[in-house]
Amino acid sequence: MTGASRAHSFNSAAPRYAASRPSYPPAVFDFVEECAGRPLAGLRVADVGAGTGIASGLLRERRARVIGVEPGEAMAAEFRRTLPDVPIVRGDGNALPLADGSHDLITYAQSWQWTDTSRSVPEALRVLRADGALAIWWNTTAFDVPWIKDQHARIARHCGIPARSAVRLGDGEAIRRAGLAGLRVARRHIRWQRRVSLDTHLANISSRSAFLVLGEDANRAFLDEERRRLQAVFPDETVEETYVVDLLVATRP
C-alpha cells in the first residue's frame, strides 16, 4: 500500500475523523507564538493537510487569519461544514496553491509525513515571509502508559505495520528526518490527556490510515476484541487517552 493511498484513505471516514480524533492542547500554540516571537492574532496562517479543521479551528480561536489547504474532497467538505467562515483550498504541501511570501506561519498537524520533504520544505520557504515560521506536530504514543503501549503493539500486528520504537528520537535526528536540516529549529514535547467514551476511542483508532486501507470487515473482529479488553481496564467505558505532542518550529537562520 503506497503512502499516497494511505494519505487519501481518510476521505472514506471524514465524519468519523472529525468526531473522534484528538485535538491539541493550548501549550502547542503557546510554543509556536514563543518561537515566532509574536502572538498568532492577526497572523496569516496556512494550515496544510488541514483535514476536517481540528488545528485550523484552534488557530482561528487565537484570532489568526487562517486558510486551510487540503487535498481530500471529503475531508475538505467536512472542514467547510465545521468551519464555514474559514477559507479552504484544494492542494497539498508538495505544491502549495499560495503566493510567494504571502504567509507568516505554515502549520502541519499530523500531516507532514505525507509530504516529500525535498519538495515541501522549499515550498514552505517560498510561501513564507522572510521572518515566517513553519510548525509541524503530531500527537504521538505515550509508551509509558502500559495499556497504550500494549494496544499500540496489537494495532501494529493487526495492520501489518512496524511498531514504533518507545525510544524517542533525539533532536538532531528528528530534525534530519523531518527534512529541516539547515533551518533554525526548536522542539518541544507536550504531554496531555483527554477523557472520551469507549465508542469514541474505538472510532478514533479505526480512523487511522493503516486501519482504513484494510476496510471495515477486516477491522470488525479486532475492534470487538479491543472493546472487551478495554472494558476490563475502564469498567465505566470512559477512556483516558494520553498523548505526547512532538512539536518542531522552524525558521530561517
KETOR-150446 format. One record per residue: y, x negated, z negated of N, C-alpha, C, O, CB in turn; residue in three letters; residue number from 1. Coordinates in steps of 0.05 Angstrom, whole numbers. Each point is the difference from the previous one (the first is absolute). Glycine has a CB too. Layout:
<<Y X Z> <Y X Z> <Y X Z> <Y X Z> <Y X Z> "ALA" NUM> ...
end
This chain:
<<-24 -17 0> <24 17 0> <25 -18 0> <3 -17 -17> <-28 54 -8> "MET" 1> <<43 -32 44> <24 -17 2> <21 7 -20> <-1 22 -11> <-9 -27 59> "THR" 2> <<28 -14 -53> <22 6 -18> <17 22 10> <10 16 -16> <-11 -63 2> "GLY" 3> <<5 49 40> <16 21 11> <-13 27 -5> <14 20 -6> <3 -51 41> "ALA" 4> <<-43 33 -32> <-14 25 -5> <3 9 -29> <5 23 -6> <-38 -34 41> "SER" 5> <<31 -9 -53> <3 7 -29> <29 8 -6> <5 18 -15> <-42 -50 4> "ARG" 6> <<56 18 24> <28 7 -5> <7 28 8> <15 14 -14> <-3 -62 21> "ALA" 7> <<-23 57 16> <5 27 10> <-18 21 -13> <4 24 5> <12 -45 38> "HIS" 8> <<-36 13 -58> <-17 20 -13> <14 18 -19> <-9 22 -5> <-28 -55 10> "SER" 9> <<60 24 -16> <14 16 -19> <9 27 11> <4 19 -15> <11 -61 -7> "PHE" 10> <<-11 43 48> <9 25 13> <-19 23 -5> <8 23 1> <16 -50 33> "ASN" 11> <<-49 20 -38> <-20 22 -4> <2 12 -28> <-13 20 -6> <-17 -43 38> "SER" 12> <<45 10 -50> <1 10 -28> <29 -1 -11> <4 -5 -24> <-51 -11 18> "ALA" 13> <<67 21 23> <27 -3 -8> <7 18 -24> <13 -10 -19> <-1 -1 66> "ALA" 14> <<-19 37 -48> <7 16 -23> <-13 -10 -26> <12 0 -21> <-6 39 51> "PRO" 15> <<-32 -47 -28> <-14 -11 -23> <13 -26 -10> <3 -4 -24> <-45 24 41> "ARG" 16> <<51 -36 2> <14 -25 -7> <25 6 -15> <6 -12 -21> <-25 -11 62> "TYR" 17> <<35 42 -31> <25 7 -13> <-4 11 -28> <16 -5 -18> <3 14 63> "ALA" 18> <<-40 7 -49> <-5 13 -25> <-12 -17 -21> <3 4 -24> <-8 37 49> "ALA" 19> <<-10 -62 -17> <-16 -15 -20> <7 -29 -4> <-7 -12 -20> <-28 43 31> "SER" 20> <<48 -43 9> <5 -29 -2> <20 -6 -23> <18 16 -5> <-27 -21 55> "ARG" 21> <<5 -18 -63> <19 -8 -22> <27 -7 11> <3 -9 23> <-42 -7 -50> "PRO" 22> <<59 19 10> <27 -7 6> <5 -29 -8> <-19 -16 0> <35 64 -5> "SER" 23> <<8 -55 -2> <7 -27 -9> <20 2 -23> <17 17 0> <-24 -36 46> "TYR" 24> <<5 0 -66> <17 2 -23> <28 -9 6> <4 -15 19> <-44 7 -48> "PRO" 25> <<60 16 13> <28 -8 4> <4 -30 0> <18 -10 13> <-5 52 -34> "PRO" 26> <<-30 -57 7> <3 -29 -2> <-2 -13 28> <11 -22 4> <-30 23 -50> "ALA" 27> <<4 11 64> <-1 -11 28> <28 -1 12> <8 -21 11> <-55 40 -6> "VAL" 28> <<61 2 -8> <27 2 13> <21 -15 -16> <19 -10 12> <-32 54 7> "PHE" 29> <<8 -47 -45> <18 -17 -16> <-2 -29 10> <20 -14 2> <-25 45 -42> "ASP" 30> <<-20 -40 45> <-4 -28 9> <12 -4 28> <11 -21 5> <-52 18 -34> "PHE" 31> <<37 22 46> <11 -2 27> <31 -3 -2> <12 -16 14> <-50 44 5> "VAL" 32> <<50 -11 -36> <29 -2 -3> <8 -28 -11> <20 -12 9> <-17 62 -17> "GLU" 33> <<-19 -59 -11> <6 -27 -12> <-1 -21 22> <18 -18 0> <-37 33 -44> "GLU" 34> <<-1 -14 61> <-3 -21 21> <21 3 21> <10 -20 11> <-59 19 -20> "CYS" 35> <<57 26 15> <20 5 21> <28 -6 -10> <18 -4 15> <-48 39 4> "ALA" 36> <<33 -36 -46> <26 -6 -12> <19 24 1> <25 -4 -1> <-32 -43 14> "GLY" 37> <<-3 71 -9> <17 24 1> <-17 25 -4> <-24 -1 5> <57 -24 26> "ARG" 38> <<-20 47 -38> <-16 24 -4> <-8 12 27> <12 -7 21> <13 16 -63> "PRO" 39> <<-46 7 42> <-9 13 24> <19 21 10> <0 6 24> <-47 -15 -39> "LEU" 40> <<63 20 -2> <18 21 8> <18 -9 23> <14 -20 -2> <-14 38 -45> "ALA" 41> <<-1 -3 69> <17 -6 23> <-12 -19 20> <10 -3 22> <27 12 -51> "GLY" 42> <<-59 -23 21> <-12 -19 19> <-15 14 22> <-12 22 -4> <8 -55 -33> "LEU" 43> <<5 22 61> <-16 10 22> <-28 -12 -2> <-4 -24 2> <45 29 28> "ARG" 44> <<-61 13 -33> <-27 -9 -6> <-19 13 21> <1 24 5> <9 -29 -55> "VAL" 45> <<-27 -12 62> <-21 10 17> <-26 -3 -15> <-8 -22 -8> <33 9 50> "ALA" 46> <<-39 36 -46> <-26 0 -14> <-21 2 22> <-4 21 12> <23 1 -55> "ASP" 47> <<-33 -44 47> <-18 -3 23> <-29 6 -8> <-9 -9 -21> <40 -25 42> "VAL" 48> <<-45 49 -4> <-26 10 -8> <4 20 -23> <-14 1 -20> <-9 -44 33> "GLY" 49> <<43 60 -8> <10 18 -22> <-20 21 -8> <3 11 -22> <42 -19 39> "ALA" 50> <<-65 13 0> <-20 20 -8> <12 27 -5> <15 10 16> <-42 -47 -35> "GLY" 51> <<19 48 -3> <10 27 -7> <26 -1 -16> <10 21 -8> <-57 -5 7> "THR" 52> <<58 -40 -3> <27 -2 -12> <0 -6 -30> <21 5 -12> <-7 26 47> "GLY" 53> <<-35 -41 -46> <-1 -6 -29> <22 -19 -7> <17 5 -18> <-66 3 17> "ILE" 54> <<50 -32 14> <21 -20 -7> <27 9 10> <20 -5 -13> <-54 -31 15> "ALA" 55> <<35 49 21> <26 9 12> <14 19 -20> <24 -2 -3> <-43 -3 50> "SER" 56> <<4 23 -59> <12 19 -19> <11 -14 -24> <22 7 -10> <-54 27 26> "GLY" 57> <<18 -55 -26> <10 -14 -23> <25 -17 7> <19 -2 -16> <-65 0 -2> "LEU" 58> <<47 -9 42> <24 -14 10> <23 19 2> <23 -7 -8> <-52 -26 33> "LEU" 59> <<24 57 -15> <22 20 2> <10 7 -27> <24 5 -4> <-44 12 46> "ARG" 60> <<2 -14 -62> <9 6 -27> <19 -21 -11> <17 6 -17> <-60 18 9> "GLU" 61> <<40 -49 18> <18 -22 -8> <26 1 18> <16 -18 -2> <-56 -10 -13> "ARG" 62> <<42 48 31> <23 5 18> <3 -21 22> <21 -5 10> <1 26 -49> "ARG" 63> <<-45 -32 47> <-1 -17 24> <2 18 24> <-8 23 0> <-19 -59 -24> "ALA" 64> <<37 25 46> <1 14 26> <-25 -7 15> <-1 -20 14> <53 19 -13> "ARG" 65> <<-72 17 -4> <-27 -6 9> <-7 12 27> <8 22 7> <-22 -24 -55> "VAL" 66> <<0 -14 64> <-13 11 24> <-29 -9 -1> <-7 -23 -7> <49 21 34> "ILE" 67> <<-60 21 -22> <-29 -7 1> <-8 -8 28> <10 10 20> <-18 22 -57> "GLY" 68> <<-11 -51 38> <-13 -9 25> <-30 4 -4> <-11 -12 -17> <49 -22 28> "VAL" 69> <<-50 51 6> <-28 7 -4> <-14 4 27> <10 15 17> <1 6 -62> "GLU" 70> <<-34 -35 50> <-14 3 25> <-16 26 3> <-5 9 22> <4 -58 -20> "PRO" 71> <<-8 60 -24> <-19 22 1> <13 28 2> <19 6 -15> <-50 -34 -12> "GLY" 72> <<22 44 45> <12 26 5> <-3 19 -24> <20 12 -9> <-29 -18 57> "GLU" 73> <<-15 7 -59> <-4 19 -23> <14 -10 -25> <11 16 -15> <-55 -3 35> "ALA" 74> <<44 -39 -24> <14 -11 -23> <30 5 2> <14 7 -19> <-49 -42 14> "MET" 75> <<46 31 29> <29 5 5> <6 30 -4> <22 6 -11> <-20 -45 43> "ALA" 76> <<-20 56 -24> <5 29 -4> <1 7 -30> <16 16 -9> <-39 -6 53> "ALA" 77> <<5 -23 -60> <0 5 -29> <25 -11 -12> <12 12 -18> <-62 -14 17> "GLU" 78> <<60 -21 11> <25 -12 -9> <23 20 4> <16 4 -18> <-33 -51 29> "PHE" 79> <<18 58 13> <22 19 6> <-2 24 -18> <21 11 -7> <-20 -27 55> "ARG" 80> <<-25 25 -54> <-3 24 -17> <10 -7 -29> <13 17 -12> <-52 -1 41> "ARG" 81> <<32 -39 -38> <6 -8 -27> <30 -9 -3> <12 7 -20> <-59 -21 14> "THR" 82> <<57 1 26> <27 -11 -2> <16 9 25> <6 -17 17> <-22 -23 -44> "LEU" 83> <<22 65 29> <13 10 25> <28 -11 5> <9 0 23> <-35 41 -30> "PRO" 84> <<39 -52 -14> <26 -11 4> <1 -30 5> <21 -12 1> <-5 48 -30> "ASP" 85> <<-40 -49 31> <-2 -29 5> <-9 -4 28> <-21 11 8> <11 -21 -57> "VAL" 86> <<24 -5 66> <-8 -5 27> <-25 -17 2> <-5 -17 -17> <52 21 31> "PRO" 87> <<-64 1 6> <-23 -16 5> <-4 -4 30> <5 18 15> <-27 -1 -58> "ILE" 88> <<14 -41 51> <-5 -6 28> <-29 -10 2> <-11 -11 -19> <60 0 28> "VAL" 89> <<-60 14 14> <-28 -9 5> <1 -29 9> <17 -8 16> <-32 54 -3> "ARG" 90> <<-2 -62 -25> <-1 -29 6> <-15 -14 -21> <-8 11 -20> <51 -8 45> "GLY" 91> <<-47 -30 -21> <-13 -16 -21> <14 -26 -3> <18 -7 15> <-62 29 -4> "ASP" 92> <<34 -38 -30> <14 -24 -8> <-2 -22 21> <15 -20 -2> <-25 32 -44> "GLY" 93> <<-8 -10 65> <-2 -21 20> <21 3 22> <5 -19 15> <-53 17 -24> "ASN" 94> <<61 25 11> <21 5 20> <18 21 -11> <-2 24 8> <-28 -37 31> "ALA" 95> <<48 6 -57> <17 19 -14> <19 13 19> <14 -13 16> <-18 -13 -58> "LEU" 96> <<6 53 42> <19 14 18> <28 1 -13> <12 22 -2> <-50 5 20> "PRO" 97> <<48 -50 -26> <25 -1 -15> <17 -23 12> <-11 -19 11> <-11 37 -53> "LEU" 98> <<48 -15 40> <19 -19 12> <1 -26 -15> <-5 -1 -24> <31 39 41> "ALA" 99> <<-18 -59 -4> <4 -27 -12> <20 2 -23> <21 13 3> <-33 -36 41> "ASP" 100> <<6 10 -66> <19 -2 -22> <10 26 -11> <23 2 -9> <-10 -44 29> "GLY" 101> <<-30 63 -19> <9 27 -7> <-6 9 -28> <9 21 -9> <-15 -11 56> "SER" 102> <<-11 -26 -62> <-9 10 -27> <4 -22 -21> <-2 -24 5> <-31 54 18> "HIS" 103> <<37 -20 -47> <3 -18 -24> <-27 -6 -12> <-3 -21 -13> <48 40 5> "ASP" 104> <<-65 -1 11> <-25 -3 -13> <-22 13 17> <4 22 11> <18 -23 -57> "LEU" 105> <<-44 -13 48> <-24 12 13> <-22 0 -21> <-6 -20 -12> <20 4 59> "ILE" 106> <<-28 39 -50> <-21 2 -20> <-26 7 14> <-1 15 20> <34 -1 -55> "THR" 107> <<-55 -24 23> <-27 6 9> <-16 6 -26> <-6 -18 -15> <9 -12 57> "TYR" 108> <<-9 56 -47> <-15 8 -23> <-29 6 10> <-4 20 13> <45 -2 -37> "ALA" 109> <<-60 -34 16> <-28 3 8> <-5 -3 30> <-20 10 10> <15 20 -49> "GLN" 110> <<23 -42 54> <-3 0 29> <3 -27 14> <-5 -2 24> <22 48 -26> "SER" 111> <<-9 -67 -13> <4 -26 13> <-26 -10 12> <0 -15 20> <37 5 -52> "TRP" 112> <<-60 16 20> <-26 -11 9> <-7 11 28> <-17 -12 13> <2 8 -60> "GLN" 113> <<28 25 56> <-7 11 26> <16 -13 22> <-2 7 24> <-9 36 -45> "TRP" 114> <<28 -62 15> <17 -13 20> <-12 -27 8> <-17 -12 -15> <57 35 -3> "THR" 115> <<-31 -33 40> <-5 -28 9> <24 -16 -9> <21 3 12> <-51 11 28> "ASP" 116> <<27 -31 -60> <23 -12 -12> <14 -20 19> <24 -6 -4> <-46 11 -40> "THR" 117> <<8 -14 65> <13 -17 20> <21 16 15> <18 -11 13> <-59 -17 -9> "SER" 118> <<38 55 -5> <20 17 14> <18 15 -20> <24 3 4> <-57 3 33> "ARG" 119> <<21 3 -60> <15 17 -18> <21 -15 -16> <21 11 -7> <-61 18 3> "SER" 120> <<35 -55 -2> <20 -16 -14> <25 -4 18> <22 5 -9> <-59 -28 -18> "VAL" 121> <<33 13 52> <24 -3 17> <14 27 5> <25 1 2> <-47 -40 19> "PRO" 122> <<7 61 -19> <12 26 4> <18 8 -24> <22 9 3> <-61 4 26> "GLU" 123> <<28 -18 -54> <16 6 -23> <25 -16 -1> <22 10 -6> <-64 1 -19> "ALA" 124> <<40 -37 31> <24 -17 0> <20 8 22> <24 -3 -4> <-52 -35 -14> "LEU" 125> <<18 48 40> <18 9 21> <16 25 -9> <24 1 5> <-56 -19 29> "ARG" 126> <<19 36 -48> <13 25 -8> <17 -3 -24> <20 15 -4> <-58 9 23> "VAL" 127> <<32 -44 -36> <15 -3 -25> <27 -13 5> <3 -17 19> <-46 13 -44> "LEU" 128> <<63 11 9> <25 -15 0> <-6 -28 -11> <-21 -5 -12> <48 48 5> "ARG" 129> <<-8 -61 11> <-4 -28 -9> <-7 -2 -29> <-15 -18 -8> <46 3 44> "ALA" 130> <<-19 33 -53> <-5 -1 -29> <-20 21 -9> <-1 7 -23> <47 -25 17> "ASP" 131> <<-62 29 25> <-18 21 -6> <-26 -11 -13> <-4 -24 -2> <23 51 39> "GLY" 132> <<-36 -8 -45> <-25 -7 -14> <-23 17 11> <3 22 9> <23 -34 -50> "ALA" 133> <<-50 0 40> <-25 13 7> <-16 2 -25> <-6 -20 -13> <7 2 61> "LEU" 134> <<-9 43 -55> <-17 5 -24> <-26 12 8> <-1 20 14> <42 -14 -42> "ALA" 135> <<-63 -18 19> <-26 11 6> <-15 2 -27> <2 -18 -17> <-3 -2 64> "ILE" 136> <<-15 41 -50> <-15 3 -25> <-24 18 4> <-2 16 19> <44 -22 -45> "TRP" 137> <<-60 3 7> <-25 16 -1> <-7 7 -28> <6 -15 -19> <-23 -8 60> "TRP" 138> <<7 47 -45> <-15 6 -25> <-27 -13 2> <-16 7 17> <41 38 -24> "ASN" 139> <<-31 -64 -11> <-25 -14 1> <-18 7 -24> <9 13 -19> <14 -50 44> "THR" 140> <<-48 28 -23> <-21 7 -20> <5 -15 -26> <4 -24 -1> <-36 32 38> "THR" 141> <<31 8 -59> <1 -12 -27> <-28 -7 -9> <-14 17 -12> <56 10 1> "ALA" 142> <<-51 -51 18> <-28 -7 -5> <-7 -4 -29> <-23 -1 -7> <24 -21 50> "PHE" 143> <<19 21 -61> <-5 -3 -28> <-8 27 -13> <-7 0 -24> <38 -39 23> "ASP" 144> <<-29 61 16> <-8 26 -10> <-29 5 9> <-4 2 24> <52 17 -23> "VAL" 145> <<-68 -19 -19> <-28 0 8> <-8 21 20> <-13 -5 20> <4 -14 -64> "PRO" 146> <<17 44 39> <-9 22 18> <13 -3 28> <-13 7 20> <7 23 -59> "TRP" 147> <<30 -41 40> <13 -4 26> <-14 -23 15> <-5 2 24> <49 14 -42> "ILE" 148> <<-51 -38 4> <-14 -22 13> <-27 10 11> <-7 -7 22> <30 -26 -54> "LYS" 149> <<-37 48 16> <-27 10 8> <3 19 24> <-16 -2 19> <-1 -3 -66> "ASP" 150> <<37 22 46> <4 19 23> <7 -15 25> <-10 7 22> <24 28 -54> "GLN" 151> <<3 -55 30> <7 -16 23> <-24 -12 14> <-3 0 24> <47 -11 -46> "HIS" 152> <<-63 1 6> <-25 -12 11> <-16 21 14> <-11 -5 21> <11 -30 -57> "ALA" 153> <<-2 59 24> <-16 22 12> <13 8 27> <-14 5 20> <-1 11 -65> "ARG" 154> <<41 -14 45> <14 8 25> <-5 -21 22> <-5 7 23> <41 17 -50> "ILE" 155> <<-34 -49 20> <-4 -21 20> <-28 2 12> <-4 -3 24> <36 -27 -49> "ALA" 156> <<-53 34 7> <-27 3 10> <-3 24 19> <-12 -2 21> <-5 -20 -63> "ARG" 157> <<28 44 33> <-2 25 16> <13 -3 27> <-11 9 20> <11 17 -62> "HIS" 158> <<23 -39 43> <16 -2 25> <-9 -25 17> <9 -3 22> <29 26 -45> "CYS" 159> <<-55 -40 12> <-9 -23 15> <22 -20 4> <2 -13 21> <-35 42 1> "GLY" 160> <<50 -33 -42> <22 -19 2> <-2 -20 -23> <-12 7 -21> <42 28 43> "ILE" 161> <<-19 -59 -20> <-1 -19 -22> <16 10 -24> <22 11 3> <-27 -48 30> "PRO" 162> <<-6 33 -56> <15 6 -25> <22 -20 -3> <-4 -24 6> <-37 45 -27> "ALA" 163> <<64 -12 12> <22 -19 -5> <-6 -17 -24> <-15 8 -18> <48 24 38> "ARG" 164> <<-22 -56 -19> <-4 -18 -23> <17 9 -23> <23 9 3> <-32 -47 28> "SER" 165> <<-2 35 -55> <15 6 -24> <21 -21 -6> <18 4 -17> <-57 20 -1> "ALA" 166> <<38 -47 31> <19 -22 -4> <23 4 19> <-3 0 25> <-33 -32 -40> "VAL" 167> <<60 35 4> <23 5 17> <9 -26 13> <-1 -21 -13> <15 59 -17> "ARG" 168> <<-4 -36 54> <9 -24 15> <25 -11 -14> <17 15 -11> <-35 4 54> "LEU" 169> <<20 -45 -43> <25 -13 -9> <23 7 18> <-5 9 23> <-22 -46 -44> "GLY" 170> <<51 32 12> <23 7 16> <0 -13 27> <6 13 20> <20 -7 -62> "ASP" 171> <<-31 -32 43> <0 -14 26> <-19 12 20> <7 4 23> <7 -45 -47> "GLY" 172> <<-39 46 15> <-20 11 18> <7 29 8> <-4 7 24> <-31 -37 -45> "GLU" 173> <<45 46 3> <8 27 6> <22 0 21> <0 17 18> <-13 -2 -64> "ALA" 174> <<32 -33 43> <23 -1 19> <-10 -9 27> <8 11 21> <23 -22 -59> "ILE" 175> <<-50 -8 39> <-10 -10 25> <-16 22 14> <4 5 24> <-6 -51 -42> "ARG" 176> <<-15 60 3> <-16 21 13> <17 23 10> <-7 14 19> <-31 -27 -49> "ARG" 177> <<60 18 16> <19 21 9> <17 -8 24> <15 16 10> <-14 1 -57> "ALA" 178> <<-4 -42 55> <16 -10 23> <29 -6 -6> <16 -1 18> <-46 28 10> "GLY" 179> <<36 -31 -54> <28 -3 -8> <7 -29 -6> <22 -5 -10> <-24 50 -8> "LEU" 180> <<-15 -64 25> <7 -28 -4> <25 -7 16> <3 9 23> <-52 -21 -30> "ALA" 181> <<67 -3 -6> <25 -8 13> <23 18 -9> <23 -7 5> <-49 -9 33> "GLY" 182> <<20 39 -51> <20 17 -11> <3 -5 -30> <-18 -12 -12> <9 46 48> "LEU" 183> <<30 -25 -48> <3 -1 -29> <-13 25 -11> <8 23 7> <35 -49 -5> "ARG" 184> <<-64 23 -18> <-16 23 -9> <-2 1 -30> <-6 -21 -13> <-21 19 56> "VAL" 185> <<32 25 -54> <-4 5 -29> <-23 20 -3> <-3 18 16> <52 -27 -27> "ALA" 186> <<-66 4 -9> <-24 17 -3> <-1 10 -29> <8 -13 -19> <-33 -12 54> "ARG" 187> <<15 50 -38> <-3 11 -27> <-24 19 0> <-5 14 20> <54 -18 -29> "ARG" 188> <<-64 4 -13> <-22 19 -5> <10 20 -20> <11 -7 -21> <-47 -27 31> "HIS" 189> <<33 60 -4> <10 21 -17> <-23 19 -6> <-11 13 18> <58 -16 2> "ILE" 190> <<-54 5 -45> <-23 16 -8> <11 28 -8> <20 3 -13> <-46 -44 -3> "ARG" 191> <<10 62 24> <9 27 -8> <-25 18 1> <-21 -7 11> <68 0 7> "TRP" 192> <<-44 31 -29> <-21 20 -1> <10 27 8> <23 6 -1> <-45 -32 -36> "GLN" 193> <<3 43 45> <5 28 4> <-24 16 -9> <-23 -10 1> <55 1 37> "ARG" 194> <<-28 33 -48> <-21 18 -8> <-2 23 20> <20 14 5> <-14 -26 -54> "ARG" 195> <<-30 15 61> <-3 21 20> <-27 14 -5> <-17 -10 -15> <44 -17 48> "VAL" 196> <<-30 50 -20> <-25 14 -2> <-22 -15 14> <5 -17 18> <19 61 -21> "SER" 197> <<-49 -39 -4> <-22 -13 13> <-1 7 30> <-6 -17 16> <-20 19 -59> "LEU" 198> <<33 23 49> <1 8 29> <21 -17 15> <-6 -9 22> <-8 55 -35> "ASP" 199> <<37 -51 1> <21 -16 13> <-10 -29 3> <4 -12 21> <32 42 -40> "THR" 200> <<-49 -40 -1> <-10 -28 1> <-20 -3 23> <2 -19 15> <5 14 -65> "HIS" 201> <<-25 24 52> <-20 -2 22> <13 4 27> <-8 -13 19> <-27 30 -51> "LEU" 202> <<54 1 34> <14 3 25> <15 -26 8> <2 -7 23> <3 56 -33> "ALA" 203> <<6 -62 -11> <14 -25 5> <-19 -21 12> <6 -12 21> <26 22 -59> "ASN" 204> <<-55 -15 25> <-17 -21 11> <-12 8 27> <-5 -18 16> <-6 4 -63> "ILE" 205> <<7 40 52> <-11 8 26> <21 0 22> <-7 4 23> <-26 23 -48> "SER" 206> <<59 -32 18> <21 -2 20> <4 -28 10> <17 -5 17> <5 44 -38> "SER" 207> <<-38 -58 11> <2 -28 8> <-13 -4 28> <-19 15 7> <19 -30 -55> "ARG" 208> <<10 -4 63> <-9 -3 27> <-29 -6 2> <-14 10 19> <59 -26 -7> "SER" 209> <<-56 0 -30> <-28 -6 1> <-18 24 -3> <-22 1 11> <33 -46 -29> "ALA" 210> <<-1 65 3> <-15 26 -2> <4 17 25> <-19 11 10> <25 -13 -60> "PHE" 211> <<19 3 59> <6 19 22> <-15 -6 26> <-7 18 14> <52 -13 -35> "LEU" 212> <<-49 -31 26> <-15 -7 24> <-29 8 -1> <-14 1 20> <46 -38 -12> "VAL" 213> <<-43 42 -32> <-28 8 -3> <-4 29 5> <-22 8 8> <16 -45 -41> "LEU" 214> <<26 54 27> <-3 28 4> <-8 15 -25> <-11 -12 -19> <-1 3 66> "GLY" 215> <<18 35 -48> <-4 16 -24> <-29 1 -8> <-7 -3 -24> <47 30 36> "GLU" 216> <<-58 -23 7> <-28 3 -7> <-11 -25 -14> <-16 2 -19> <10 30 58> "ASP" 217> <<13 -55 -28> <-10 -25 -11> <10 -5 -29> <-13 -14 -15> <11 -4 62> "ALA" 218> <<25 30 -53> <12 -6 -26> <-7 21 -22> <4 -5 -23> <33 -16 48> "ASN" 219> <<-47 43 -17> <-4 23 -19> <-18 -8 -23> <7 5 -23> <0 27 61> "ARG" 220> <<-30 -44 -32> <-19 -7 -22> <12 -20 -18> <-3 1 -25> <-35 9 55> "ALA" 221> <<52 -30 -19> <13 -21 -17> <20 13 -18> <0 -6 -24> <-7 -28 60> "PHE" 222> <<24 52 -26> <21 12 -17> <-12 18 -21> <10 2 -22> <21 -5 61> "LEU" 223> <<-53 17 -33> <-13 17 -20> <-11 -17 -22> <3 7 -24> <-15 26 59> "ASP" 224> <<-1 -56 -29> <-10 -18 -20> <23 -12 -16> <-3 -4 -24> <-38 -6 53> "GLU" 225> <<62 3 -16> <23 -11 -14> <12 20 -19> <9 -8 -22> <1 -22 61> "GLU" 226> <<-9 55 -32> <9 21 -18> <-17 0 -26> <11 1 -22> <6 26 61> "ARG" 227> <<-43 -28 -36> <-18 0 -23> <5 -24 -18> <0 2 -24> <-34 24 51> "ARG" 228> <<37 -50 -14> <5 -24 -16> <26 2 -16> <0 -7 -24> <-25 -19 59> "ARG" 229> <<46 36 -22> <26 1 -13> <2 22 -21> <15 -3 -19> <5 -16 60> "LEU" 230> <<-35 40 -38> <-1 21 -21> <-10 -11 -26> <7 9 -22> <-14 26 57> "GLN" 231> <<-11 -55 -33> <-10 -13 -25> <22 -17 -13> <0 -3 -24> <-47 3 43> "ALA" 232> <<64 -12 -3> <22 -17 -11> <24 17 -8> <13 -7 -20> <-28 -31 49> "VAL" 233> <<20 59 -14> <24 17 -5> <-10 29 -3> <2 15 19> <29 -46 6> "PHE" 234> <<-42 39 -48> <-11 27 -3> <19 22 5> <-8 22 8> <-23 -41 -41> "PRO" 235> <<57 14 29> <20 22 5> <9 0 29> <17 16 7> <-2 -20 -54> "ASP" 236> <<-27 -13 63> <5 -2 29> <30 -7 6> <11 8 20> <-48 25 -12> "GLU" 237> <<49 -48 -26> <26 -12 4> <-4 -30 1> <-7 -12 -20> <32 51 -3> "THR" 238> <<-19 -51 46> <-6 -28 5> <26 -16 -3> <21 6 11> <-59 6 20> "VAL" 239> <<36 -34 -47> <22 -18 -2> <-4 -23 20> <-18 -17 -4> <26 29 -45> "GLU" 240> <<7 -12 70> <-2 -21 20> <20 -22 -7> <23 5 -7> <-37 28 43> "GLU" 241> <<5 -58 -34> <17 -23 -5> <3 -16 26> <-19 -5 14> <5 3 -63> "THR" 242> <<39 -6 55> <5 -16 24> <17 -24 -8> <13 -1 -20> <-14 42 49> "TYR" 243> <<-1 -61 -11> <17 -24 -2> <14 -2 27> <-13 -7 20> <-17 -17 -55> "VAL" 244> <<56 29 36> <15 -3 25> <4 -30 5> <10 -14 -17> <13 59 10> "VAL" 245> <<-31 -54 30> <5 -27 9> <23 1 19> <-2 11 22> <-47 -25 -27> "ASP" 246> <<72 3 -3> <26 4 14> <11 -27 8> <3 -18 -16> <6 60 -10> "LEU" 247> <<-2 -44 52> <13 -24 10> <26 8 14> <0 18 16> <-45 -42 -10> "LEU" 248> <<66 10 -12> <26 5 13> <9 -26 13> <3 -21 -13> <10 57 -21> "VAL" 249> <<-8 -35 60> <6 -24 16> <29 2 11> <8 21 10> <-57 -27 2> "ALA" 250> <<63 -16 -13> <26 -2 12> <2 -26 15> <-17 -18 -3> <38 45 -34> "THR" 251> <<-1 -30 54> <3 -25 15> <8 -22 -19> <15 5 -19> <-2 20 61> "ARG" 252> <<-22 -50 -37> <8 -22 -17> <30 -5 1> <10 -18 -14> <-55 -3 21> "PRO" 253> 
end
